[in-house]
């Protein structure tokens, strides 16, 4: 948790420290404070932030199962209308030119 928020060399830094996610000073300076606030880690869970854009603080963290964490992930932004139009136009062009996937399968079967 600390490394991915503080060390640019950490593989996960871009998704944590690189996005401005920090660890509260109380936890950053003392594992005993973290343990007092969160308690020992129960089996089968790991630390999870309730608000994925928020920092690691006692008020924003919980112990969560893998299923709970899977339901609490950042989602990619929805495609814009322009992006959808570009994709649609590209697919239409591919089918018109005989490059659609169904056309390749049909030609392979002949």
PAPA-369241 format. One record per atom (N, C-alpha, C, O, CB): residue in three letters; x negated, y negated, z. Coordinates in steps of 0.05 Angstrom, whole numbers, padded with zeros to 5 digits, always signed. Last residue first. Glycine has a CB too. Layout:
// PAPA-369241
AlaXYZ
...
// end
This chain:
// PAPA-369241
Unk+00317+00441-00965
Unk+00321+00448-00993
Unk+00299+00465-01004
Unk+00300+00472-01028
Unk+00324+00423-01010
Unk+00302+00425-00915
Unk+00318+00450-00917
Unk+00321+00458-00946
Unk+00328+00482-00951
Unk+00345+00446-00904
Unk+00277+00377-00923
Unk+00260+00400-00915
Unk+00275+00426-00918
Unk+00263+00447-00923
Unk+00251+00396-00885
Unk+00320+00344-00934
Unk+00301+00350-00955
Unk+00283+00374-00948
Unk+00276+00389-00966
Unk+00283+00325-00961
Unk+00345+00343-00884
Unk+00359+00354-00907
Unk+00339+00362-00929
Unk+00342+00383-00941
Unk+00380+00334-00917
Unk+00306+00318-00853
Unk+00313+00345-00847
Unk+00327+00358-00870
Unk+00323+00382-00876
Unk+00332+00346-00822
Unk+00305+00268-00878
Unk+00281+00284-00878
Unk+00288+00313-00872
Unk+00276+00331-00884
Unk+00261+00273-00858
Unk+00357+00250-00866
Unk+00350+00255-00894
Unk+00324+00272-00896
Unk+00322+00288-00914
Unk+00346+00228-00908
Unk+00356+00244-00812
Unk+00374+00264-00822
Unk+00367+00270-00851
Unk+00370+00293-00861
Unk+00403+00256-00820
Unk+00319+00201-00806
Unk+00312+00228-00796
Unk+00330+00249-00808
Unk+00321+00271-00814
Unk+00315+00228-00766
Unk+00311+00160-00866
Unk+00324+00166-00841
Unk+00318+00195-00832
Unk+00313+00212-00849
Unk+00354+00162-00842
Unk+00293+00144-00915
Unk+00272+00151-00895
Unk+00284+00158-00868
Unk+00270+00160-00848
Unk+00252+00129-00892
Unk+00322+00123-00957
Unk+00319+00152-00956
Unk+00298+00161-00935
Unk+00287+00183-00938
Unk+00312+00163-00982
Unk+00333+00070-00955
Unk+00309+00078-00971
Unk+00304+00108-00970
Unk+00285+00118-00981
Unk+00285+00063-00962
Unk+00374+00068-00920
Unk+00379+00060-00948
Unk+00357+00069-00966
Unk+00361+00075-00990
Unk+00383+00030-00950
Unk+00348+00083-00873
Unk+00368+00101-00884
Unk+00373+00094-00914
Unk+00377+00112-00930
Unk+00394+00100-00868
Unk+00315+00037-00867
Unk+00303+00064-00869
Unk+00323+00084-00881
Unk+00315+00099-00898
Unk+00295+00074-00841
Unk+00354-00004-00862
Unk+00335-00004-00884
Unk+00323+00024-00888
Unk+00320+00033-00911
Unk+00312-00025-00879
Unk+00378+00011-00814
Unk+00394+00009-00838
Unk+00376+00011-00863
Unk+00382+00024-00882
Unk+00411-00016-00839
Unk+00334+00005-00779
Unk+00346+00031-00784
Unk+00363+00032-00809
Unk+00362+00051-00825
Unk+00364+00039-00760
Unk+00326-00050-00783
Unk+00305-00032-00790
Unk+00316-00004-00796
Unk+00307+00009-00815
Unk+00284-00030-00769
Unk+00373-00071-00763
Unk+00366-00076-00791
Unk+00345-00057-00800
Unk+00346-00048-00823
Unk+00356-00105-00793
Unk+00370-00052-00710
Unk+00392-00043-00727
Unk+00385-00047-00756
Unk+00390-00030-00773
Unk+00418-00058-00720
Unk+00325-00080-00692
Unk+00325-00051-00692
Unk+00346-00040-00711
Unk+00341-00022-00727
Unk+00330-00040-00664
Unk+00344-00133-00697
Unk+00321-00124-00712
Unk+00319-00094-00714
Unk+00312-00083-00735
Unk+00295-00135-00699
Unk+00388-00132-00662
Unk+00393-00137-00690
Unk+00369-00128-00707
Unk+00373-00117-00728
Unk+00398-00167-00695
Unk+00360-00124-00613
Unk+00379-00104-00623
Unk+00385-00107-00653
Unk+00387-00088-00667
Unk+00406-00106-00607
Unk+00332-00172-00612
Unk+00317-00147-00613
Unk+00336-00125-00623
Unk+00328-00109-00640
Unk+00306-00139-00586
Unk+00374-00209-00607
Unk+00356-00211-00630
Unk+00341-00184-00634
Unk+00338-00175-00656
Unk+00336-00234-00627
Unk+00396-00196-00559
Unk+00413-00192-00583
Unk+00395-00192-00607
Unk+00400-00177-00626
Unk+00434-00215-00585
Unk+00346-00160-00520
Unk+00361-00184-00528
Unk+00378-00178-00553
Unk+00374-00158-00566
Unk+00341-00208-00534
Unk+00351-00105-00476
Unk+00342-00116-00501
Unk+00359-00141-00509
Unk+00384-00141-00504
Unk+00344-00095-00524
Unk+00344-00116-00406
Unk+00360-00107-00429
Unk+00349-00120-00454
Unk+00339-00142-00454
Unk+00390-00113-00425
Unk+00283-00103-00371
Unk+00304-00121-00379
Unk+00319-00110-00404
Unk+00307-00096-00420
Unk+00293-00149-00386
Unk+00277-00043-00333
Unk+00267-00061-00354
Unk+00290-00079-00362
Unk+00313-00072-00361
Unk+00256-00045-00378
Unk+00285-00043-00263
Unk+00295-00034-00289
Unk+00284-00053-00310
Unk+00282-00077-00305
Unk+00326-00033-00290
Unk+00254-00020-00205
Unk+00259-00042-00223
Unk+00267-00030-00250
Unk+00257-00009-00258
Unk+00233-00060-00227
Unk+00290+00027-00163
Unk+00268+00019-00181
Unk+00275-00006-00197
Unk+00299-00011-00202
Unk+00260+00042-00199
Unk+00321+00060-00129
Unk+00314+00033-00121
Unk+00290+00024-00137
Unk+00270+00013-00126
Unk+00308+00032-00091
Unk+00328+00113-00142
Unk+00351+00095-00145
Unk+00345+00066-00139
Unk+00363+00049-00142
Unk+00374+00105-00127
Unk+00279+00132-00126
Unk+00286+00133-00155
Unk+00310+00115-00161
Unk+00312+00104-00183
Unk+00292+00162-00164
Unk+00283+00128-00071
Unk+00265+00111-00085
Unk+00271+00110-00115
Unk+00268+00089-00128
Unk+00236+00120-00081
Unk+00320+00168-00061
Unk+00327+00141-00054
Unk+00309+00121-00069
Unk+00318+00101-00079
Unk+00324+00136-00023
Unk+00289+00212-00078
Unk+00315+00206-00092
Unk+00323+00177-00086
Unk+00332+00162-00104
Unk+00337+00225-00083
Unk+00246+00213-00042
Unk+00241+00208-00071
Unk+00267+00200-00086
Unk+00266+00184-00104
Unk+00229+00233-00084
Unk+00268+00175+00016
Unk+00264+00200+00002
Unk+00257+00194-00027
Unk+00262+00171-00036
Unk+00288+00219+00004
Unk+00236+00124+00056
Unk+00257+00133+00036
Unk+00248+00159+00023
Unk+00225+00165+00019
Unk+00262+00112+00015
Unk+00231+00079+00107
Unk+00222+00105+00098
Unk+00243+00116+00080
Unk+00267+00116+00088
Unk+00215+00124+00122
Unk+00228+00009+00088
Unk+00241+00032+00101
Unk+00226+00057+00093
Unk+00210+00056+00074
Unk+00271+00034+00094
Unk+00223-00063+00088
Unk+00213-00036+00083
Unk+00228-00015+00099
Unk+00241-00021+00119
Unk+00183-00034+00091
Unk+00235-00115+00100
Unk+00240-00107+00073
Unk+00231-00078+00067
Unk+00231-00069+00044
Unk+00225-00126+00054
Unk+00221-00127+00151
Unk+00249-00131+00144
Unk+00256-00121+00116
Unk+00279-00120+00109
Unk+00256-00160+00147
Unk+00166-00119+00154
Unk+00183-00102+00170
Unk+00213-00104+00162
Unk+00228-00085+00165
Unk+00181-00108+00200
Unk+00141-00123+00086
Unk+00146-00135+00113
Unk+00164-00116+00128
Unk+00177-00099+00116
Unk+00158-00163+00110
Unk+00116-00129+00027
Unk+00116-00108+00047
Unk+00118-00122+00075
Unk+00097-00132+00085
Unk+00091-00090+00045
Unk+00161-00173-00011
Unk+00135-00164+00000
Unk+00139-00141+00019
Unk+00161-00134+00027
Unk+00121-00188+00014
Unk+00205-00164-00068
Unk+00197-00175-00042
Unk+00171-00162-00032
Unk+00161-00143-00044
Unk+00219-00170-00021
Unk+00224-00138-00111
Unk+00209-00162-00116
Unk+00199-00175-00091
Unk+00185-00196-00092
Unk+00226-00182-00132
Unk+00253-00097-00089
Unk+00228-00090-00103
Unk+00212-00115-00112
Unk+00188-00112-00119
Unk+00235-00075-00128
Unk+00279-00094-00028
Unk+00278-00113-00051
Unk+00252-00108-00065
Unk+00231-00115-00054
Unk+00282-00143-00041
Unk+00261-00050+00002
Unk+00290-00053-00004
Unk+00293-00072-00028
Unk+00309-00066-00046
Unk+00305-00064+00020
Unk+00206-00010-00011
Unk+00215-00037-00006
Unk+00244-00039-00015
Unk+00251-00031-00037
Unk+00198-00058-00022
Unk+00183+00047+00024
Unk+00199+00036+00002
Unk+00206+00008+00009
Unk+00212+00002+00032
Unk+00224+00054-00004
Unk+00139+00101+00041
Unk+00149+00073+00045
Unk+00162+00063+00020
Unk+00153+00068-00003
Unk+00125+00055+00053
Unk+00168+00167+00039
Unk+00146+00148+00037
Unk+00157+00120+00039
Unk+00181+00116+00039
Unk+00130+00152+00010
Unk+00184+00234+00062
Unk+00191+00206+00055
Unk+00165+00190+00051
Unk+00144+00198+00060
Unk+00209+00193+00076
Unk+00171+00284+00083
Unk+00187+00282+00059
Unk+00195+00254+00050
Unk+00211+00251+00031
Unk+00211+00298+00062
Unk+00172+00270+00153
Unk+00164+00288+00131
Unk+00183+00284+00107
Unk+00207+00281+00110
Unk+00165+00317+00140
Unk+00165+00201+00174
Unk+00178+00227+00175
Unk+00170+00244+00150
Unk+00162+00233+00130
Unk+00209+00224+00175
Unk+00112+00165+00199
Unk+00125+00173+00175
Unk+00138+00200+00178
Unk+00125+00220+00184
Unk+00105+00173+00151
Unk+00125+00130+00261
Unk+00110+00149+00245
Unk+00126+00158+00220
Unk+00151+00157+00220
Unk+00104+00174+00262
Unk+00146+00060+00255
Unk+00146+00086+00267
Unk+00130+00106+00250
Unk+00122+00099+00228
Unk+00175+00096+00271
Unk+00146+00008+00238
Unk+00158+00028+00221
Unk+00161+00055+00234
Unk+00178+00071+00226
Unk+00141+00031+00196
Unk+00122-00023+00280
Unk+00146-00033+00266
Unk+00161-00011+00251
Unk+00185-00010+00250
Unk+00137-00054+00246
Unk+00080+00008+00298
Unk+00100-00001+00317
Unk+00125-00010+00303
Unk+00147-00006+00314
Unk+00088-00025+00334
Unk+00051+00015+00250
Unk+00063+00038+00264
Unk+00084+00030+00284
Unk+00105+00043+00286
Unk+00041+00054+00278
Unk+00035-00038+00242
Unk+00051-00025+00222
Unk+00066-00001+00235
Unk+00090+00003+00231
Unk+00034-00015+00198
Unk+00003-00045+00288
Unk+00027-00062+00284
Unk+00046-00049+00264
Unk+00071-00049+00268
Unk+00020-00090+00275
Unk-00037-00008+00276
Unk-00021-00004+00300
Unk+00005-00021+00299
Unk+00026-00012+00307
Unk-00036-00013+00326
Unk-00063-00030+00233
Unk-00046-00006+00229
Unk-00028-00001+00253
Unk-00005+00009+00249
Unk-00064+00019+00223
Unk-00072-00096+00221
Unk-00070-00077+00242
Unk-00051-00053+00235
Unk-00027-00057+00232
Unk-00060-00090+00268
Unk-00073-00133+00180
Unk-00094-00134+00199
Unk-00093-00112+00220
Unk-00112-00110+00236
Unk-00094-00160+00212
Unk-00027-00123+00151
Unk-00053-00124+00137
Unk-00076-00122+00156
Unk-00097-00111+00149
Unk-00055-00150+00121
Unk+00015-00129+00186
Unk+00007-00102+00177
Unk-00020-00102+00165
Unk-00035-00083+00167
Unk+00028-00091+00158
Unk+00014-00185+00193
Unk+00016-00168+00216
Unk+00007-00139+00209
Unk-00007-00127+00225
Unk+00045-00167+00227
Unk+00016-00206+00141
Unk-00009-00208+00157
Unk-00009-00189+00181
Unk-00030-00177+00188
Unk-00014-00236+00166
Unk+00049-00164+00093
Unk+00050-00184+00114
Unk+00024-00183+00131
Unk+00012-00162+00134
Unk+00074-00180+00132
Unk+00025-00157+00028
Unk+00030-00143+00053
Unk+00029-00164+00075
Unk+00011-00180+00076
Unk+00009-00119+00059
Unk+00056-00178-00034
Unk+00036-00179-00013
Unk+00044-00161+00010
Unk+00067-00152+00012
Unk+00031-00208-00004
Unk+00064-00187-00103
Unk+00073-00172-00080
Unk+00050-00172-00059
Unk+00027-00165-00066
Unk+00081-00143-00087
Unk+00048-00210-00151
Unk+00051-00227-00128
Unk+00061-00214-00103
Unk+00067-00227-00083
Unk+00070-00250-00134
Unk+00037-00176-00190
Unk+00064-00189-00192
Unk+00068-00208-00168
Unk+00090-00219-00166
Unk+00086-00168-00193
Unk-00011-00157-00174
Unk-00011-00173-00199
Unk+00016-00186-00203
Unk+00017-00206-00218
Unk-00016-00155-00222
Unk+00004-00125-00131
Unk-00010-00150-00126
Unk-00010-00168-00150
Unk-00008-00193-00148
Unk-00039-00145-00118
Unk+00039-00090-00170
Unk+00043-00098-00142
Unk+00029-00125-00138
Unk+00042-00146-00141
Unk+00031-00077-00123
Unk+00026-00075-00221
Unk+00054-00074-00213
Unk+00060-00083-00185
Unk+00083-00084-00177
Unk+00063-00046-00216
Unk-00030-00081-00221
Unk-00014-00098-00239
Unk+00016-00098-00231
Unk+00029-00118-00234
Unk-00016-00088-00268
Unk-00049-00041-00185
Unk-00049-00069-00178
Unk-00030-00086-00195
Unk-00016-00104-00185
Unk-00077-00080-00180
Unk-00055+00012-00194
Unk-00028+00003-00191
Unk-00026-00027-00186
Unk-00004-00038-00183
Unk-00014+00018-00169
Unk-00111+00020-00195
Unk-00095+00026-00219
Unk-00067+00015-00218
Unk-00056+00008-00239
Unk-00094+00056-00223
Unk-00152-00030-00166
Unk-00133-00008-00162
Unk-00116-00005-00187
Unk-00107-00025-00199
Unk-00115-00013-00137
Unk-00179-00077-00175
Unk-00191-00052-00186
Unk-00172-00028-00183
Unk-00176-00008-00196
Unk-00217-00046-00172
Unk-00154-00117-00146
Unk-00150-00116-00175
Unk-00161-00091-00188
Unk-00154-00084-00211
Unk-00162-00140-00188
Unk-00126-00105-00085
Unk-00150-00099-00101
Unk-00144-00097-00131
Unk-00131-00079-00140
Unk-00162-00073-00092
Unk-00077-00115-00059
Unk-00100-00133-00055
Unk-00124-00128-00073
Unk-00140-00146-00076
Unk-00109-00130-00027
Unk-00038-00077-00068
Unk-00030-00105-00067
Unk-00054-00124-00066
Unk-00050-00148-00072
Unk-00013-00110-00043
Unk-00063-00029-00067
Unk-00049-00036-00092
Unk-00040-00065-00092
Unk-00034-00076-00113
Unk-00026-00017-00097
Unk-00083-00030-00014
Unk-00101-00031-00037
Unk-00087-00040-00062
Unk-00097-00056-00077
Unk-00113-00003-00041
Unk-00037-00026+00018
Unk-00054-00049+00020
Unk-00071-00052-00005
Unk-00074-00074-00017
Unk-00072-00048+00045
Unk-00017+00024+00000
Unk+00000+00000+00000
Unk-00018-00025+00000
Unk-00014-00043-00016
Unk+00019+00000+00024
// end
